[in-house]
Amino acid sequence: MKIYTKTGDKGQTSLIGGRRVSKAHHRIDAYGTVDELNACLGLVRDQPVNENRKELLKEVQDRLFTIGSELATDPEKTVKKPLPVVLDSDVTLLEQAMDDMDAELPELRAFVLPGGHQSVSFCHLARTVCRRAERLVIALNEEQPVDPLVIQYLNRLSDYLFVLSRKMTQELGAEEVAWKPRV
């Protein structure tokens, strides 16, 4: 099987279901950003500090493929095979992981500047891409309905990535820099 098909050379692509749309369509932008987020998550997963979180991060990446497949599906067509879906338990898994990390972190009293260690910076990058993906999915939802659990999952994932960045900072012995606004 060849990777290139040449069918997108004029700026269009196919949704699951067969309909051709512009590569600039909101749906393509949304699932493309989810794919970008998945690549960032791979970078976070590959950090040595996350060795004990690799399986959870792989599961998150799997959910992002699930979300991508849902977003890549033409909502006006019936697909032949059922696609995977995001479940309430996927959101609960992120919440539990956050609760476990939060129990070991100092109370947050200010906004935190991203950085302090390269691994932590990768996590903040993933968090910001996640927020962008969430915004794009919400914009798409205003045009065509999207499963509310997809939006909820992306919202919770960005929260998880913030807590994870703090936990990584702690485990790496890096400095967590509070933002002190100039007034």
C-alpha positions as CSV (number, residue, x, y, z in Angstrom):
1,M,0.0,0.0,0.0
2,K,1.4,3.4,-1.0
3,I,1.2,6.2,1.5
4,Y,0.6,8.8,-1.1
5,T,-2.7,8.7,-3.1
6,K,-2.5,12.1,-4.8
7,T,-6.3,12.6,-4.1
8,G,-5.5,15.5,-1.8
9,D,-3.3,17.4,-4.3
10,K,-6.1,20.0,-5.0
11,G,-6.8,20.8,-1.3
12,Q,-9.5,18.3,-0.6
13,T,-9.7,15.2,1.6
14,S,-12.3,12.5,2.3
15,L,-14.2,12.1,5.5
16,I,-15.1,8.7,6.8
17,G,-18.3,8.1,4.8
18,G,-16.7,9.3,1.6
19,R,-17.7,12.9,1.3
20,R,-14.9,15.2,0.0
21,V,-14.3,18.5,1.9
22,S,-11.7,21.2,1.9
23,K,-8.6,20.6,4.0
24,A,-9.4,24.0,5.5
25,H,-12.8,22.7,6.8
26,H,-13.4,23.1,10.5
27,R,-13.7,19.4,10.9
28,I,-10.3,18.8,9.3
29,D,-8.8,21.6,11.4
30,A,-10.2,20.0,14.6
31,Y,-9.0,16.5,14.0
32,G,-5.7,17.7,12.6
33,T,-5.1,19.5,15.9
34,V,-6.1,16.5,17.9
35,D,-3.4,14.6,15.8
36,E,-0.9,17.3,16.7
37,L,-1.8,17.0,20.3
38,N,-1.3,13.2,20.1
39,A,2.3,13.8,18.7
40,C,2.9,16.2,21.7
41,L,1.6,13.5,24.1
42,G,4.1,11.1,22.6
43,L,6.9,13.5,23.4
44,V,5.6,13.8,27.0
45,R,5.3,10.1,27.3
46,D,8.9,9.6,26.2
47,Q,10.3,11.7,29.0
48,P,12.1,9.5,31.5
49,V,10.3,11.3,34.4
50,N,7.0,9.8,33.0
51,E,8.2,6.1,33.0
52,N,5.6,5.2,35.6
53,R,2.9,7.0,33.7
54,K,3.6,5.5,30.2
55,E,0.6,3.2,30.2
56,L,-1.8,5.9,31.2
57,L,-0.3,8.3,28.6
58,K,-0.6,5.5,25.9
59,E,-4.3,5.1,26.9
60,V,-4.8,8.9,26.5
61,Q,-3.2,8.7,23.0
62,D,-5.6,5.9,22.2
63,R,-8.5,8.1,23.2
64,L,-7.1,10.8,21.0
65,F,-7.2,8.4,18.0
66,T,-10.8,7.6,19.0
67,I,-11.7,11.4,19.1
68,G,-9.9,11.8,15.7
69,S,-11.9,9.1,14.1
70,E,-15.2,10.6,15.4
71,L,-14.2,14.0,14.1
72,A,-13.2,12.5,10.8
73,T,-16.6,10.9,10.3
74,D,-19.2,12.6,8.1
75,P,-22.1,13.3,10.5
76,E,-24.5,13.0,7.5
77,K,-23.5,9.5,6.5
78,T,-23.9,6.1,8.1
79,V,-20.7,4.2,8.5
80,K,-20.5,0.5,7.8
81,K,-18.4,-0.5,10.9
82,P,-19.0,1.0,14.4
83,L,-16.3,3.3,15.5
84,P,-14.8,3.5,19.0
85,V,-16.3,6.1,21.3
86,V,-15.2,8.1,24.4
87,L,-16.7,6.9,27.6
88,D,-17.5,8.5,30.9
89,S,-14.9,6.2,32.4
90,D,-12.2,7.8,30.2
91,V,-13.0,11.2,31.9
92,T,-13.1,9.6,35.3
93,L,-9.6,8.0,34.7
94,L,-8.1,11.5,34.1
95,E,-9.9,12.9,37.2
96,Q,-8.6,10.1,39.4
97,A,-5.0,10.5,38.1
98,M,-5.3,14.3,38.8
99,D,-6.6,13.6,42.3
100,D,-3.7,11.2,43.0
101,M,-1.1,13.8,41.8
102,D,-2.8,16.7,43.6
103,A,-2.6,14.9,46.9
104,E,1.2,15.0,46.6
105,L,1.5,18.6,45.4
106,P,1.7,21.9,47.3
107,E,-1.4,24.0,47.1
108,L,-1.5,26.2,44.0
109,R,-1.5,29.9,45.1
110,A,-0.7,31.6,41.8
111,F,-0.5,31.1,38.1
112,V,2.6,29.2,37.1
113,L,4.9,30.2,34.3
114,P,5.5,27.3,31.9
115,G,9.1,26.0,32.0
116,G,11.6,25.1,34.6
117,H,12.8,21.9,32.8
118,Q,12.6,20.8,29.2
119,S,10.3,17.8,30.1
120,V,7.9,20.2,31.9
121,S,8.0,22.5,28.9
122,F,6.9,19.7,26.6
123,C,4.0,19.0,28.9
124,H,2.9,22.7,28.8
125,L,3.2,22.6,25.1
126,A,0.9,19.6,25.0
127,R,-1.5,21.4,27.3
128,T,-1.8,24.5,25.1
129,V,-2.3,22.3,22.0
130,C,-5.0,20.5,23.9
131,R,-6.7,23.8,24.6
132,R,-6.6,24.8,21.0
133,A,-8.0,21.4,20.0
134,E,-10.8,22.0,22.5
135,R,-11.6,25.4,21.0
136,L,-11.7,24.0,17.5
137,V,-14.0,21.2,18.5
138,I,-16.3,23.6,20.2
139,A,-16.4,25.8,17.1
140,L,-17.2,22.7,15.0
141,N,-19.9,21.8,17.5
142,E,-21.6,25.1,16.8
143,E,-21.9,24.1,13.2
144,Q,-22.5,20.3,13.5
145,P,-23.1,18.4,16.8
146,V,-20.1,16.7,18.3
147,D,-20.4,14.1,21.1
148,P,-20.4,16.2,24.4
149,L,-18.0,13.6,25.9
150,V,-15.4,14.6,23.3
151,I,-15.5,18.2,24.5
152,Q,-15.5,17.1,28.1
153,Y,-12.6,14.8,27.6
154,L,-10.4,17.5,25.9
155,N,-11.3,19.9,28.7
156,R,-10.3,17.4,31.4
157,L,-7.2,16.4,29.5
158,S,-5.9,20.0,29.5
159,D,-6.5,20.1,33.2
160,Y,-4.6,16.7,33.6
161,L,-1.7,18.1,31.6
162,F,-1.4,21.1,33.8
163,V,-1.4,19.0,37.0
164,L,1.0,16.6,35.3
165,S,3.4,19.5,34.5
166,R,3.4,20.4,38.2
167,K,4.0,16.8,39.3
168,M,6.8,16.5,36.8
169,T,8.3,19.8,38.2
170,Q,8.2,18.3,41.7
171,E,9.7,14.9,40.7
172,L,12.5,16.6,38.6
173,G,13.3,19.0,41.5
174,A,12.8,21.9,39.1
175,E,11.7,25.4,40.1
176,E,8.0,26.2,39.8
177,V,7.9,29.9,39.0
178,A,4.8,31.7,40.1
179,W,3.6,34.5,37.9
180,K,4.0,37.8,39.7
181,P,2.1,40.4,37.6
182,R,3.7,43.8,37.3
183,V,1.3,46.4,38.5
